[in-house]
């Protein structure tokens, strides 16, 4: 069964999604955006385009008629409108948002829906939730599950040791908004930038700290089952201290518009990046205390003769892997669908999930 897919948003991730779909025999793809110059780049790749205003739910729903699935690669604040338009058009809906309020709006639309609504399908939230749920399922009793993800420059140069690789608005939300977690068996909100830790991998030292949105619905699913669940962003050492200066001491947490301008003016973008996923679970297996980790490390690569960044590849593969499972009938076809309902092995065996296998996918087991 072939699907006709509309991608709303012609930015860096939207272009990557379209390029991957165009290589598949199972899909036809159209990209919708209000920006004609952004659409022109896709026309050069041979992708069908459509100019649509994503703020107008009526016009957008008419433009989405006839599509089997809609993927929102637009800014998080457009999520409720795009999801509603997909509902009106009778299409399955997927997005990449890390925004908690936007996800709640999608959940409300999914109630009694005749199609599937699956938000938070990128890297984190998204793939990391699939990986974390897979790790947790290996334990008879799960004590702790900690997910850590970093999209980092391969060659850090500035004091923040960071380059922009994706949405600046999404990045600022991660640093400023409350974080979902499970602490002492109860679902709670924790402060961003806290729960600092240092980890190492492949001879490189990293720091990690709480950020918002990366867990998706996993705390809700694991409440009453796990004692501790957290999500932390991975950065090079020193990054968090500068963030605290900017956000707390200089008060830019209350001036997110100014913070965005500073980031976009001072931090260059790069396609020479690395995405590191580092999940660790601890609990009981067969009466023995054990710890298991899943690590995935992905780099920028050339696909279809064009260089794509690691964050583009992993985010696009995250959403397209679950789209492919939905197309095959391996996921519920109506209502709200969570990432943790996805089998990790099934995901990695889809034509898009295999892109994660091109990274370093390892699972490390040890008795505690």
Secondary structure, DSSP 8 states (H G I E B T S, - for coil): --EEEEEE--SHHHHHHHHHHHT-TTEEEEEEES-HHHHHHHHHTT-EEEE--TT-HHHHHHHTTT-SEEEE-S-GGGHHHHHHHHHHHT-EEEE----HHHHHHHHHHHTT-SSEEE---BTTTBHHHHHHHHHHTT-SEEEEEEEEEEEEESS--STT---B-S-HHHHHHHHHS-EEEEETTEEEEE-TT-S-EEEEETTEEEEEEE-SSTTTTHHHHHTTTEEEEEEEEEE-TTHHHHHHIIIIIS-GGG-HHHHHHHHHHHS-B-S-EEEEEEEEEEEEETTEEEEEEEEEEEE-EEETTEEE-HHHHHHHHHHHHHHHHHHTT-S-SSEE--GGGS-HHHHHTSTTTHHHHTSEEEEEEEE-
